[in-house]
């Protein structure tokens, strides 16, 4: 019983730390994040282009 709260606290701290690290990495504009966003934007733009082509048909 004694170990459980400590374990939960550790897990919570680890999750918070991970989240902070991820957010900080994104805010700093790390290359993988930037590439990922670029890919998403490209996919979104190509979907809109396809929509414009298909819409009149």
PQR file with spaces between the fields and no chain letter, atoms N, CA, C, O and H, PARSE charges and radii, in Angstrom:
ATOM       1  N    UNK     1       0.823   -1.209    0.000 -0.4000 1.5000
ATOM       2  CA   UNK     1       0.000    0.000    0.000 -0.0000 2.0000
ATOM       3  C    UNK     1       0.862    1.265    0.000  0.5500 1.7000
ATOM       4  O    UNK     1       0.540    2.248   -0.667 -0.5500 1.4000
ATOM       5  N    UNK     2       1.963    1.225    0.760 -0.4000 1.5000
ATOM       6  CA   UNK     2       2.809    2.415    0.883 -0.0000 2.0000
ATOM       7  C    UNK     2       3.385    2.834   -0.468  0.5500 1.7000
ATOM       8  O    UNK     2       3.511    4.028   -0.742 -0.5500 1.4000
ATOM       9  H    UNK     2       2.224    0.426    1.302  0.4000 1.0000
ATOM      10  N    UNK     3       3.737    1.862   -1.314 -0.4000 1.5000
ATOM      11  CA   UNK     3       4.389    2.149   -2.592 -0.0000 2.0000
ATOM      12  C    UNK     3       3.467    2.757   -3.638  0.5500 1.7000
ATOM      13  O    UNK     3       3.926    3.477   -4.525 -0.5500 1.4000
ATOM      14  H    UNK     3       3.635    0.893   -1.092  0.4000 1.0000
ATOM      15  N    UNK     4       2.168    2.474   -3.544 -0.4000 1.5000
ATOM      16  CA   UNK     4       1.239    2.889   -4.601 -0.0000 2.0000
ATOM      17  C    UNK     4       1.124    4.405   -4.792  0.5500 1.7000
ATOM      18  O    UNK     4       1.269    4.874   -5.921 -0.5500 1.4000
ATOM      19  H    UNK     4       1.795    1.889   -2.823  0.4000 1.0000
ATOM      20  N    UNK     5       0.870    5.189   -3.742 -0.4000 1.5000
ATOM      21  CA   UNK     5       0.757    6.633   -3.951 -0.0000 2.0000
ATOM      22  C    UNK     5       2.025    7.241   -4.536  0.5500 1.7000
ATOM      23  O    UNK     5       1.970    8.139   -5.376 -0.5500 1.4000
ATOM      24  H    UNK     5       0.751    4.808   -2.825  0.4000 1.0000
ATOM      25  N    UNK     6       3.167    6.736   -4.078 -0.4000 1.5000
ATOM      26  CA   UNK     6       4.458    7.219   -4.583 -0.0000 2.0000
ATOM      27  C    UNK     6       4.559    6.915   -6.074  0.5500 1.7000
ATOM      28  O    UNK     6       5.002    7.756   -6.856 -0.5500 1.4000
ATOM      29  H    UNK     6       3.211    6.006   -3.395  0.4000 1.0000
ATOM      30  N    UNK     7       4.147    5.708   -6.463 -0.4000 1.5000
ATOM      31  CA   UNK     7       4.204    5.296   -7.861 -0.0000 2.0000
ATOM      32  C    UNK     7       3.305    6.190   -8.715  0.5500 1.7000
ATOM      33  O    UNK     7       3.703    6.639   -9.791 -0.5500 1.4000
ATOM      34  H    UNK     7       3.787    5.024   -5.827  0.4000 1.0000
ATOM      35  N    UNK     8       2.094    6.442   -8.226 -0.4000 1.5000
ATOM      36  CA   UNK     8       1.133    7.286   -8.940 -0.0000 2.0000
ATOM      37  C    UNK     8       1.689    8.701   -9.088  0.5500 1.7000
ATOM      38  O    UNK     8       1.567    9.318  -10.146 -0.5500 1.4000
ATOM      39  H    UNK     8       1.772    6.078   -7.353  0.4000 1.0000
ATOM      40  N    UNK     9       2.299    9.209   -8.016 -0.4000 1.5000
ATOM      41  CA   UNK     9       2.874   10.546   -8.028 -0.0000 2.0000
ATOM      42  C    UNK     9       4.016   10.614   -9.043  0.5500 1.7000
ATOM      43  O    UNK     9       4.148   11.583   -9.791 -0.5500 1.4000
ATOM      44  H    UNK     9       2.397    8.708   -7.156  0.4000 1.0000
ATOM      45  N    UNK    10       4.832    9.565   -9.050 -0.4000 1.5000
ATOM      46  CA   UNK    10       5.944    9.490   -9.986 -0.0000 2.0000
ATOM      47  C    UNK    10       5.441    9.498  -11.427  0.5500 1.7000
ATOM      48  O    UNK    10       5.975   10.199  -12.287 -0.5500 1.4000
ATOM      49  H    UNK    10       4.724    8.778   -8.442  0.4000 1.0000
ATOM      50  N    UNK    11       4.421    8.717  -11.663 -0.4000 1.5000
ATOM      51  CA   UNK    11       3.839    8.587  -12.993 -0.0000 2.0000
ATOM      52  C    UNK    11       3.267    9.933  -13.444  0.5500 1.7000
ATOM      53  O    UNK    11       3.462   10.351  -14.585 -0.5500 1.4000
ATOM      54  H    UNK    11       3.987    8.148  -10.964  0.4000 1.0000
ATOM      55  N    UNK    12       2.562   10.601  -12.534 -0.4000 1.5000
ATOM      56  CA   UNK    12       1.959   11.896  -12.822 -0.0000 2.0000
ATOM      57  C    UNK    12       3.041   12.924  -13.151  0.5500 1.7000
ATOM      58  O    UNK    12       2.913   13.698  -14.099 -0.5500 1.4000
ATOM      59  H    UNK    12       2.404   10.262  -11.607  0.4000 1.0000
ATOM      60  N    UNK    13       4.103   12.916  -12.351 -0.4000 1.5000
ATOM      61  CA   UNK    13       5.207   13.852  -12.583 -0.0000 2.0000
ATOM      62  C    UNK    13       5.862   13.585  -13.922  0.5500 1.7000
ATOM      63  O    UNK    13       6.217   14.514  -14.647 -0.5500 1.4000
ATOM      64  H    UNK    13       4.206   12.287  -11.580  0.4000 1.0000
ATOM      65  N    UNK    14       6.021   12.309  -14.249 -0.4000 1.5000
ATOM      66  CA   UNK    14       6.654   11.915  -15.516 -0.0000 2.0000
ATOM      67  C    UNK    14       5.809   12.378  -16.683  0.5500 1.7000
ATOM      68  O    UNK    14       6.338   12.902  -17.663 -0.5500 1.4000
ATOM      69  H    UNK    14       5.733   11.553  -13.660  0.4000 1.0000
ATOM      70  N    UNK    15       4.489   12.189  -16.589 -0.4000 1.5000
ATOM      71  CA   UNK    15       3.562   12.586  -17.647 -0.0000 2.0000
ATOM      72  C    UNK    15       3.598   14.104  -17.830  0.5500 1.7000
ATOM      73  O    UNK    15       3.639   14.602  -18.955 -0.5500 1.4000
ATOM      74  H    UNK    15       4.059   11.763  -15.793  0.4000 1.0000
ATOM      75  N    UNK    16       3.581   14.831  -16.709 -0.4000 1.5000
ATOM      76  CA   UNK    16       3.636   16.296  -16.754 -0.0000 2.0000
ATOM      77  C    UNK    16       4.943   16.754  -17.390  0.5500 1.7000
ATOM      78  O    UNK    16       4.957   17.666  -18.216 -0.5500 1.4000
ATOM      79  H    UNK    16       3.548   14.426  -15.796  0.4000 1.0000
ATOM      80  N    UNK    17       6.029   16.118  -16.999 -0.4000 1.5000
ATOM      81  CA   UNK    17       7.345   16.467  -17.526 -0.0000 2.0000
ATOM      82  C    UNK    17       7.405   16.206  -19.023  0.5500 1.7000
ATOM      83  O    UNK    17       7.950   17.010  -19.779 -0.5500 1.4000
ATOM      84  H    UNK    17       6.018   15.377  -16.327  0.4000 1.0000
ATOM      85  N    UNK    18       6.844   15.080  -19.446 -0.4000 1.5000
ATOM      86  CA   UNK    18       6.799   14.724  -20.863 -0.0000 2.0000
ATOM      87  C    UNK    18       6.020   15.766  -21.651  0.5500 1.7000
ATOM      88  O    UNK    18       6.440   16.201  -22.723 -0.5500 1.4000
ATOM      89  H    UNK    18       6.402   14.427  -18.832  0.4000 1.0000
ATOM      90  N    UNK    19       4.873   16.160  -21.097 -0.4000 1.5000
ATOM      91  CA   UNK    19       4.007   17.140  -21.739 -0.0000 2.0000
ATOM      92  C    UNK    19       4.727   18.480  -21.865  0.5500 1.7000
ATOM      93  O    UNK    19       4.684   19.120  -22.916 -0.5500 1.4000
ATOM      94  H    UNK    19       4.531   15.806  -20.225  0.4000 1.0000
ATOM      95  N    UNK    20       5.392   18.902  -20.782 -0.4000 1.5000
ATOM      96  CA   UNK    20       6.148   20.158  -20.785 -0.0000 2.0000
ATOM      97  C    UNK    20       7.246   20.108  -21.829  0.5500 1.7000
ATOM      98  O    UNK    20       7.459   21.070  -22.566 -0.5500 1.4000
ATOM      99  H    UNK    20       5.427   18.383  -19.928  0.4000 1.0000
ATOM     100  N    UNK    21       7.944   18.977  -21.888 -0.4000 1.5000
ATOM     101  CA   UNK    21       9.043   18.817  -22.827 -0.0000 2.0000
ATOM     102  C    UNK    21       8.536   18.875  -24.258  0.5500 1.7000
ATOM     103  O    UNK    21       9.131   19.539  -25.107 -0.5500 1.4000
ATOM     104  H    UNK    21       7.771   18.195  -21.289  0.4000 1.0000
ATOM     105  N    UNK    22       7.432   18.177  -24.528 -0.4000 1.5000
ATOM     106  CA   UNK    22       6.836   18.175  -25.864 -0.0000 2.0000
ATOM     107  C    UNK    22       6.405   19.572  -26.274  0.5500 1.7000
ATOM     108  O    UNK    22       6.660   20.008  -27.397 -0.5500 1.4000
ATOM     109  H    UNK    22       6.948   17.638  -23.839  0.4000 1.0000
ATOM     110  N    UNK    23       5.743   20.279  -25.346 -0.4000 1.5000
ATOM     111  CA   UNK    23       5.263   21.631  -25.624 -0.0000 2.0000
ATOM     112  C    UNK    23       6.443   22.549  -25.895  0.5500 1.7000
ATOM     113  O    UNK    23       6.422   23.334  -26.843 -0.5500 1.4000
ATOM     114  H    UNK    23       5.536   19.926  -24.433  0.4000 1.0000
ATOM     115  N    UNK    24       7.477   22.450  -25.057 -0.4000 1.5000
ATOM     116  CA   UNK    24       8.657   23.285  -25.200 -0.0000 2.0000
ATOM     117  C    UNK    24       9.343   23.013  -26.535  0.5500 1.7000
ATOM     118  O    UNK    24       9.799   23.936  -27.209 -0.5500 1.4000
ATOM     119  H    UNK    24       7.494   21.813  -24.286  0.4000 1.0000
ATOM     120  N    UNK    25       9.411   21.735  -26.910 -0.4000 1.5000
ATOM     121  CA   UNK    25      10.036   21.346  -28.170 -0.0000 2.0000
ATOM     122  C    UNK    25       9.252   21.928  -29.342  0.5500 1.7000
ATOM     123  O    UNK    25       9.840   22.438  -30.295 -0.5500 1.4000
ATOM     124  H    UNK    25       9.041   20.984  -26.363  0.4000 1.0000
ATOM     125  N    UNK    26       7.931   21.853  -29.271 -0.4000 1.5000
ATOM     126  CA   UNK    26       7.077   22.395  -30.333 -0.0000 2.0000
ATOM     127  C    UNK    26       7.225   23.908  -30.424  0.5500 1.7000
ATOM     128  O    UNK    26       7.330   24.464  -31.517 -0.5500 1.4000
ATOM     129  H    UNK    26       7.453   21.439  -28.496  0.4000 1.0000
ATOM     130  N    UNK    27       7.232   24.570  -29.268 -0.4000 1.5000
ATOM     131  CA   UNK    27       7.330   26.029  -29.226 -0.0000 2.0000
ATOM     132  C    UNK    27       8.676   26.493  -29.759  0.5500 1.7000
ATOM     133  O    UNK    27       8.778   27.544  -30.392 -0.5500 1.4000
ATOM     134  H    UNK    27       7.147   24.118  -28.380  0.4000 1.0000
ATOM     135  N    UNK    28       9.706   25.698  -29.495 -0.4000 1.5000
ATOM     136  CA   UNK    28      11.047   26.040  -29.952 -0.0000 2.0000
ATOM     137  C    UNK    28      11.157   25.827  -31.457  0.5500 1.7000
ATOM     138  O    UNK    28      12.073   26.335  -32.104 -0.5500 1.4000
ATOM     139  H    UNK    28       9.622   24.844  -28.981  0.4000 1.0000
ATOM     140  N    UNK    29      10.216   25.074  -31.998 -0.4000 1.5000
ATOM     141  CA   UNK    29      10.180   24.840  -33.434 -0.0000 2.0000
ATOM     142  C    UNK    29      11.200   23.805  -33.865  0.5500 1.7000
ATOM     143  O    UNK    29      12.011   24.050  -34.759 -0.5500 1.4000
ATOM     144  H    UNK    29       9.472   24.661  -31.472  0.4000 1.0000
ATOM     145  N    UNK    30      11.155   22.638  -33.219 -0.4000 1.5000
ATOM     146  CA   UNK    30      12.071   21.560  -33.583 -0.0000 2.0000
ATOM     147  C    UNK    30      11.789   21.096  -34.999  0.5500 1.7000
ATOM     148  O    UNK    30      10.658   21.201  -35.475 -0.5500 1.4000
ATOM     149  H    UNK    30      10.496   22.439  -32.493  0.4000 1.0000
ATOM     150  N    UNK    31      12.794   20.589  -35.666 -0.4000 1.5000
ATOM     151  CA   UNK    31      12.674   20.186  -37.062 -0.0000 2.0000
ATOM     152  C    UNK    31      11.596   19.126  -37.278  0.5500 1.7000
ATOM     153  O    UNK    31      10.786   19.290  -38.191 -0.5500 1.4000
ATOM     154  H    UNK    31      13.712   20.504  -35.279  0.4000 1.0000
ATOM     155  N    UNK    32      11.537   18.045  -36.492 -0.4000 1.5000
ATOM     156  CA   UNK    32      10.486   17.037  -36.714 -0.0000 2.0000
ATOM     157  C    UNK    32       9.087   17.635  -36.616  0.5500 1.7000
ATOM     158  O    UNK    32       8.220   17.313  -37.429 -0.5500 1.4000
ATOM     159  H    UNK    32      12.195   17.911  -35.751  0.4000 1.0000
ATOM     160  N    UNK    33       8.857   18.497  -35.635 -0.4000 1.5000
ATOM     161  CA   UNK    33       7.540   19.126  -35.458 -0.0000 2.0000
ATOM     162  C    UNK    33       7.214   19.996  -36.661  0.5500 1.7000
ATOM     163  O    UNK    33       6.087   19.995  -37.156 -0.5500 1.4000
ATOM     164  H    UNK    33       9.561   18.759  -34.974  0.4000 1.0000
ATOM     165  N    UNK    34       8.209   20.736  -37.124 -0.4000 1.5000
ATOM     166  CA   UNK    34       8.005   21.626  -38.263 -0.0000 2.0000
ATOM     167  C    UNK    34       7.688   20.815  -39.514  0.5500 1.7000
ATOM     168  O    UNK    34       6.800   21.168  -40.290 -0.5500 1.4000
ATOM     169  H    UNK    34       9.125   20.737  -36.722  0.4000 1.0000
ATOM     170  N    UNK    35       8.423   19.728  -39.697 -0.4000 1.5000
ATOM     171  CA   UNK    35       8.180   18.846  -40.846 -0.0000 2.0000
ATOM     172  C    UNK    35       6.780   18.259  -40.777  0.5500 1.7000
ATOM     173  O    UNK    35       6.079   18.186  -41.786 -0.5500 1.4000
ATOM     174  H    UNK    35       9.145   19.441  -39.067  0.4000 1.0000
ATOM     175  N    UNK    36       6.380   17.845  -39.600 -0.4000 1.5000
ATOM     176  CA   UNK    36       5.063   17.249  -39.378 -0.0000 2.0000
ATOM     177  C    UNK    36       3.965   18.244  -39.732  0.5500 1.7000
ATOM     178  O    UNK    36       2.998   17.899  -40.411 -0.5500 1.4000
ATOM     179  H    UNK    36       6.949   17.904  -38.780  0.4000 1.0000
ATOM     180  N    UNK    37       4.123   19.495  -39.264 -0.4000 1.5000
ATOM     181  CA   UNK    37       3.134   20.538  -39.555 -0.0000 2.0000
ATOM     182  C    UNK    37       3.088   20.830  -41.045  0.5500 1.7000
ATOM     183  O    UNK    37       2.013   21.028  -41.610 -0.5500 1.4000
ATOM     184  H    UNK    37       4.909   19.776  -38.713  0.4000 1.0000
ATOM     185  N    UNK    38       4.246   20.857  -41.677 -0.4000 1.5000
ATOM     186  CA   UNK    38       4.323   21.114  -43.118 -0.0000 2.0000
ATOM     187  C    UNK    38       3.576   20.033  -43.880  0.5500 1.7000
ATOM     188  O    UNK    38       2.834   20.321  -44.819 -0.5500 1.4000
ATOM     189  H    UNK    38       5.119   20.697  -41.218  0.4000 1.0000
ATOM     190  N    UNK    39       3.776   18.790  -43.472 -0.4000 1.5000
ATOM     191  CA   UNK    39       3.101   17.657  -44.121 -0.0000 2.0000
ATOM     192  C    UNK    39       1.591   17.787  -43.972  0.5500 1.7000
ATOM     193  O    UNK    39       0.852   17.582  -44.936 -0.5500 1.4000
ATOM     194  H    UNK    39       4.379   18.556  -42.709  0.4000 1.0000
ATOM     195  N    UNK    40       1.127   18.129  -42.770 -0.4000 1.5000
ATOM     196  CA   UNK    40      -0.304   18.289  -42.520 -0.0000 2.0000
ATOM     197  C    UNK    40      -0.877   19.395  -43.399  0.5500 1.7000
ATOM     198  O    UNK    40      -1.942   19.234  -43.995 -0.5500 1.4000
ATOM     199  H    UNK    40       1.726   18.296  -41.988  0.4000 1.0000
ATOM     200  N    UNK    41      -0.162   20.524  -43.476 -0.4000 1.5000
ATOM     201  CA   UNK    41      -0.622   21.654  -44.294 -0.0000 2.0000
ATOM     202  C    UNK    41      -0.672   21.255  -45.764  0.5500 1.7000
ATOM     203  O    UNK    41      -1.619   21.602  -46.470 -0.5500 1.4000
ATOM     204  H    UNK    41       0.703   20.654  -42.992  0.4000 1.0000
ATOM     205  N    UNK    42       0.335   20.533  -46.225 -0.4000 1.5000
ATOM     206  CA   UNK    42       0.369   20.083  -47.627 -0.0000 2.0000
ATOM     207  C    UNK    42      -0.813   19.164  -47.932  0.5500 1.7000
ATOM     208  O    UNK    42      -1.463   19.301  -48.968 -0.5500 1.4000
ATOM     209  H    UNK    42       1.104   20.251  -45.652  0.4000 1.0000
ATOM     210  N    UNK    43      -1.086   18.223  -47.020 -0.4000 1.5000
ATOM     211  CA   UNK    43      -2.210   17.291  -47.201 -0.0000 2.0000
ATOM     212  C    UNK    43      -3.515   18.082  -47.234  0.5500 1.7000
ATOM     213  O    UNK    43      -4.375   17.844  -48.083 -0.5500 1.4000
ATOM     214  H    UNK    43      -0.558   18.112  -46.178  0.4000 1.0000
ATOM     215  N    UNK    44      -3.653   19.030  -46.298 -0.4000 1.5000
ATOM     216  CA   UNK    44      -4.865   19.843  -46.215 -0.0000 2.0000
ATOM     217  C    UNK    44      -5.065   20.637  -47.508  0.5500 1.7000
ATOM     218  O    UNK    44      -6.173   20.692  -48.041 -0.5500 1.4000
ATOM     219  H    UNK    44      -2.954   19.223  -45.609  0.4000 1.0000
ATOM     220  N    UNK    45      -3.994   21.250  -48.007 -0.4000 1.5000
ATOM     221  CA   UNK    45      -4.071   22.028  -49.234 -0.0000 2.0000
ATOM     222  C    UNK    45      -4.412   21.159  -50.435  0.5500 1.7000
ATOM     223  O    UNK    45      -5.209   21.562  -51.283 -0.5500 1.4000
ATOM     224  H    UNK    45      -3.094   21.205  -47.573  0.4000 1.0000
ATOM     225  N    UNK    46      -3.821   19.974  -50.519 -0.4000 1.5000
ATOM     226  CA   UNK    46      -4.102   19.081  -51.641 -0.0000 2.0000
ATOM     227  C    UNK    46      -5.545   18.581  -51.577  0.5500 1.7000
ATOM     228  O    UNK    46      -6.175   18.377  -52.615 -0.5500 1.4000
ATOM     229  H    UNK    46      -3.174   19.646  -49.831  0.4000 1.0000
ATOM     230  N    UNK    47      -6.072   18.382  -50.367 -0.4000 1.5000
ATOM     231  CA   UNK    47      -7.473   17.973  -50.211 -0.0000 2.0000
ATOM     232  C    UNK    47      -8.395   19.078  -50.714  0.5500 1.7000
ATOM     233  O    UNK    47      -9.398   18.808  -51.374 -0.5500 1.4000
ATOM     234  H    UNK    47      -5.560   18.548  -49.524  0.4000 1.0000
ATOM     235  N    UNK    48      -8.050   20.315  -50.400 -0.4000 1.5000
ATOM     236  CA   UNK    48      -8.858   21.454  -50.844 -0.0000 2.0000
ATOM     237  C    UNK    48      -8.801   21.583  -52.362  0.5500 1.7000
ATOM     238  O    UNK    48      -9.800   21.921  -52.997 -0.5500 1.4000
ATOM     239  H    UNK    48      -7.234   20.535  -49.865  0.4000 1.0000
ATOM     240  N    UNK    49      -7.647   21.316  -52.937 -0.4000 1.5000
ATOM     241  CA   UNK    49      -7.489   21.370  -54.388 -0.0000 2.0000
ATOM     242  C    UNK    49      -8.353   20.304  -55.051  0.5500 1.7000
ATOM     243  O    UNK    49      -9.031   20.572  -56.043 -0.5500 1.4000
ATOM     244  H    UNK    49      -6.836   21.042  -52.421  0.4000 1.0000
ATOM     245  N    UNK    50      -8.324   19.092  -54.496 -0.4000 1.5000
ATOM     246  CA   UNK    50      -9.128   17.984  -55.022 -0.0000 2.0000
ATOM     247  C    UNK    50     -10.614   18.359  -54.936  0.5500 1.7000
ATOM     248  O    UNK    50     -11.387   18.100  -55.859 -0.5500 1.4000
ATOM     249  H    UNK    50      -7.773   18.875  -53.690  0.4000 1.0000
ATOM     250  N    UNK    51     -10.998   18.977  -53.803 -0.4000 1.5000
ATOM     251  CA   UNK    51     -12.379   19.406  -53.582 -0.0000 2.0000
ATOM     252  C    UNK    51     -12.817   20.388  -54.679  0.5500 1.7000
ATOM     253  O    UNK    51     -13.928   20.293  -55.202 -0.5500 1.4000
ATOM     254  H    UNK    51     -10.371   19.188  -53.054  0.4000 1.0000
ATOM     255  N    UNK    52     -11.934   21.323  -55.015 -0.4000 1.5000
ATOM     256  CA   UNK    52     -12.243   22.327  -56.050 -0.0000 2.0000
ATOM     257  C    UNK    52     -12.425   21.675  -57.413  0.5500 1.7000
ATOM     258  O    UNK    52     -13.273   22.091  -58.202 -0.5500 1.4000
ATOM     259  H    UNK    52     -11.032   21.400  -54.590  0.4000 1.0000
ATOM     260  N    UNK    53     -11.626   20.654  -57.683 -0.4000 1.5000
ATOM     261  CA   UNK    53     -11.705   19.964  -58.978 -0.0000 2.0000
ATOM     262  C    UNK    53     -12.980   19.120  -59.040  0.5500 1.7000
ATOM     263  O    UNK    53     -13.671   19.095  -60.058 -0.5500 1.4000
ATOM     264  H    UNK    53     -10.937   20.315  -57.042  0.4000 1.0000
ATOM     265  N    UNK    54     -13.282   18.426  -57.930 -0.4000 1.5000
ATOM     266  CA   UNK    54     -14.421   17.496  -57.901 -0.0000 2.0000
ATOM     267  C    UNK    54     -15.756   18.244  -57.774  0.5500 1.7000
ATOM     268  O    UNK    54     -16.768   17.804  -58.318 -0.5500 1.4000
ATOM     269  H    UNK    54     -12.721   18.447  -57.103  0.4000 1.0000
ATOM     270  N    UNK    55     -15.756   19.362  -57.063 -0.4000 1.5000
ATOM     271  CA   UNK    55     -16.994   20.104  -56.774 -0.0000 2.0000
ATOM     272  C    UNK    55     -17.845   20.421  -58.020  0.5500 1.7000
ATOM     273  O    UNK    55     -19.047   20.159  -57.998 -0.5500 1.4000
ATOM     274  H    UNK    55     -14.934   19.720  -56.621  0.4000 1.0000
ATOM     275  N    UNK    56     -17.272   20.971  -59.099 -0.4000 1.5000
ATOM     276  CA   UNK    56     -18.115   21.314  -60.251 -0.0000 2.0000
ATOM     277  C    UNK    56     -18.734   20.088  -60.941  0.5500 1.7000
ATOM     278  O    UNK    56     -19.780   20.200  -61.579 -0.5500 1.4000
ATOM     279  H    UNK    56     -16.296   21.184  -59.117  0.4000 1.0000
ATOM     280  N    UNK    57     -18.099   18.936  -60.815 -0.4000 1.5000
ATOM     281  CA   UNK    57     -18.581   17.734  -61.520 -0.0000 2.0000
ATOM     282  C    UNK    57     -19.881   17.238  -60.901  0.5500 1.7000
ATOM     283  O    UNK    57     -20.440   16.239  -61.356 -0.5500 1.4000
ATOM     284  H    UNK    57     -17.249   18.845  -60.296  0.4000 1.0000
